[in-house]
């Protein structure tokens, strides 16, 4: 979600060095000519740049260190990214960063050119001899159409359903798929993703790998299916959500859903996290509904040089459901469950092998 609005240890593997997630292996003569690096990509919404929770900036640095992440996408980065990087350097981890105010990229690898797009920051990162076009996204938080089937307003500033703001809808859940889709499209999120897809196509023509992640403020087309139609207050709605559907159609792979394809047994919820350092009223927007969704993602474009090895949820085991703290009972792999937590989102960690 967005920090501008009111919304919002299982011990990790610590890095062996600044690029503790970077390791080269040469098990054979053929492999020796093509070294592999382990790239760990972390998405972590910082919630006002880590300023909502006392000590939050240090917590973010600790999460990065303990997760072993080497490429980090931070929505709601605000102005604190240089401070996070400085704290990492104080522990011997010489990270670099690129940022455009609301989104930031922190990297253990060299950062080359950077570019700004609406709702996205791009940086070209070099891993070994391989260039990666990395994109951090934080999409529009209003027109939050996933609340309509839950019986709540979508924060529409004007137009259809705007009379409800973020409040409960007296007539109940909106199950008209066409209406939900109209509101979602009006957010501009699918348009922002279309611009990303176009730019990523150019990057691939240059021979670069493409990895993108962030807070979409939109569920996945792979999650609102027949398997979940009667779960999580979807109220029978199945929907091809515009942003993730566009990525799927363009050939991009959702790292978490690739490793854990069943959205019923492995929902992978990232919102809202049951942060023990925050009051429930700060964490929920639908106190009488189950608003849990997976809205934070890591995507990649398939390439023989890039192999996904794992994908995990990062953060508290609990979520907020109907104004209550509830521990997740699904089969999702969740790491760093006991580390002090700075945000209202859970993170996502995807690990890859990169061939040079």
N, C-alpha and C positions, 0 to 999 in steps of 0.2 A: 504494500500500500504506500501511501505518500505521507512523509513527515510534515508537510505543509499543513495537512489537515489534522483532525483529532484522532484519525485512525492509527490508527495503529494501536567425576570425569572418568566417562570411560576414557582412559588416557589415549590421546592421539599419538601418532608416530611423529615424534619431533624430528626436525631436519637435522641431518648430520653436519650440514654446513649451510652456507647462505642459500645454496640451491640444493638443499637436502633432498628435494624431490627430483633432482637431476642425477641420473646415474647412467653410466655407459657400460655396456656388456658386449663381450666378443667371444661367444662360446665356440665359434668355429671360424675357419679362415674366411668363409664367405660373409659371415656376420661381422667380422673385423673390419671389412671394407664398408660396412653400413651400420655404424653405431646407433644404438637406441638410447633415447632419453625418456625418463618418466616425467610426464607433465601432469600436475595436479591442478585442476581448475576449480576454484571456489567462488560461488556466488553468495554474497552476504549483504542484505539490505542493512544499512548502518543506523537507520532511525535517527534522523536529525544529525547525521555525522557522528553518532555515538554520544550525543549530548543529552539524550532523554534519561539515561541512567548514570548516576554518579560513577566515575571511573570507566565509562563506556569506551573511551578511546583506547585505553590500555587493554580493555577486554578484547577489542577487535584485534589488536596486535597479538594478543595471546592466542586467540582462536586461529589466526593465520599461522603462527608458529607451531602450535600443537597439531594442527591438521596436516602440516607438511606441504601446504599449498604453495605453488610456485607461480600461478597466474590467478589473480583475484579480480573479480568484477564487483564493484561496490555501488549499488544504487543508494540514493540519499547520502552521497558522500559529503556534500556541503564543503566546508573549508578545512576540514580536519585531516584530509588525506596526507599532507606533508607531515603532520604530527604522528600519524600512524606509522609512516615510513621511517621517521626518525626513531621511534621507539623500537622498531624492528632492527634498525642499524645499531642501536645501543646493545642489542643482544648478539651482534655479530652477523646479522642477516642483511646484506647490502641490497635491498630492493630498490627499484625505480618506480616512478609513477607517471601517469598521464591523466589529466582530469579536465572536465568542462563544467565545474560547479556541482551539478546534481549527480553525475556519474563519474566514476574513476576506475582506472585500471592500475593495479599494482603488480609488478613483475619482478621475478628473480632473474629474468633473462634480459638482455639488452633490448631497449625500446628504440625504434627508429622513428619514422614519420608518424604523426598523429593527425586525426581529422575529426571534426565535429559534425554530427547530424542532429536533426531534431530528435530528442529523447535518446540519443546514443553517442558514445565516445568510441573512436577507433584508434588502435595503435598497432603498428607492425612490430611483432616480437620475433627475435631470432633465437631458435632453440637448436644448438649445434650449428649445422649448416642449413637448417630449414626455416624459412620465413613463414610466420603465421599472422594472418590478419585477424586480430582479436577485437571483438566489439562488446562493450558493456551497455546494457539497456535499462532504462527505467521509463516505462510507458505511462501514458495518461491514467491518473487514478480515478477521475470522475467518469460518469457513464459506466459505473461498475456493474455491468449487466448481470453478473452472476448472483446479485442479491435479489433480482426480480423473482426468480422461481422460489426463493426463500421467503417471499412475502414482504420484502423491504424495498424502499426506494434505492435507486442506483446513483444518487448524487448527481442527477442531471441538472445542469445550470438553467437550461430553458428548453422548451419543447416537450416531447412525449414523456410522460411520467415525472416531469419536473415538479409537479405540485406536491410530491411526496418527499422531496429532498432525500435524506437518509433514513426517513422514518418508516414505521410499519405501515403497510398498505391495508386499509380497512377491509377491502374486498378479498384479501388473501393472496396467495402466490400467483404470479403471472406465469402461466404455462403455455402461452401462445409463442411458439418457437420463432415465428417471423417477427413478432414484436421484440423479443429478447435480442434477436440478431440485429434489428434496426438500431436499437440502443447501443449495442456493442460496436457496430460499424461507425456510429456517430462519434465515438470516442477518438477516432483517428489512429487507434492502435494498429489496425490492419494496414493502414496507409503507411505508417512508419516502418512496419515490417517489410512492406513492398519496396520501400526505398533501400532498406538494408539488403534485401535479396538482390536488387539491381547492382548495388555496389560490390557485394560479395562475388557476384558473377565476374566482375572486372578483375577482382583480386585473384580469383581462381585461374583466369586467363594468364595472369602474370606468374603462375606456378606456385602460388601461396596456398597453404592450408587455411581453412576458415573455422574459427571457433567463436561462438557468441553465447552470452548469458546475461541474465538479469531478472529483474522484477517486472513481469508483464502486466500486473493488475488484471489478469485475464486467465481463466482456466484453460485446460488443454482439451483439444478435440479428441485426444486419446483417453480422456478421463470421464467425460460425460457421455457414456455409452449405455447400451442395454444392460451391461453388467452392473452399472451403478444407478440406473434410472430410479430405483426405489430406495436408494441409500443417500445419506448425507444431505437430506432435505432437497434433493433434486426434483422431487414431486413428479416423477415420470418423464422429465425433460431429457432428451438426448439432443446434442447440438454440436455442429461443426463450428467451433469457435474460430473466428476469422484469422487471428494472428498465427496460431499454431497450425491451423489447416493450410494456410499459405506456405508456411515453412515445410510442412509435410509434402505438399504438392511440388515444391521446388527441390525436393530431394534431401532436405536437412533431416538430421536424426536427433531425436530427443534422447539424451544420454540416459537419464533416469528410467524412462519408459522402455528403452531398449533392453536394459539389464533386468527390469522388473515389469514385465508386460501386462500384468493383471491389475487394473486400477481398483478392484474390490479388495484383494488381499494385500496389495502394496500401494495404497493411495498416495503415499509420499507427500502428505500435507506439509506445506511450508507456512501457511497462514490460517489462523492467528496462533502464534507460539505462546505457550503458557510461561511467560517470563516471570519468575518468582520475585523479581525486583520491581515489578509494576503492578498496580491495582488492576483488577479484572476490567473495571470500567474504562481503562486506557487501552485495553487490548481487544475488546469486542465492539462490533458495530450493529450486531443483530442479537440482542440479548435473549430473544425468544426463539432463535433458530440455530441450526447447525450450519455455520458459514465456512467450515473448513474447505480449503482448496489448495491445490498445488499451483502456485502462481509464479514461482521462482524456478528458473530452468538453466540448463547448459545444453546447447545445441552444437553440432559439428556437421560439416559436409564430408561425406565419405571419401576417403583417399587411401590408397595402399600404404602410404607413409604414416597413417594415423590409426591406432587401434585402441578402442575403449576396453579397459580392463575391469573397472568397477564404478559404481555410482551409489552414493549414500546421502542420507539426510544428516544434517549437522545441527546439533542444538538440543534444547529441552525435549524430553520424551513426551511431555504433556502439550495439549492444545486447549483452546477455549471452546466449549460446546454449551450453548444455551445458558450462558452466564456462569458456567462452572469450569473449574480446572479438571481436565480428564486426561489420564495417561492413555496414549495410543495402544490399542490392542492388536493392530495389524502386524504384518510380518516385515515391515520396512526395516532396513538396516539403518540405525540411528547412532551416530558417534558423538563423542564429546558431550554426553548428556548431563554431566555434572560440572562442566566448566562455567564460571560466571558469565551470564548472558546479557548483551547490551541492547537487544532489539526485540521488536514484536514479530519478526519473521524467523523461521528456521532457515538455515543455509543448505546449499547443495554442493557436494564435492564429487567431481568426476575425474577419474584417473585414466591417463592415456599413455601408450608407448608411441614415441615419435621417432621415425627413422630419418636419418640425415642422408 
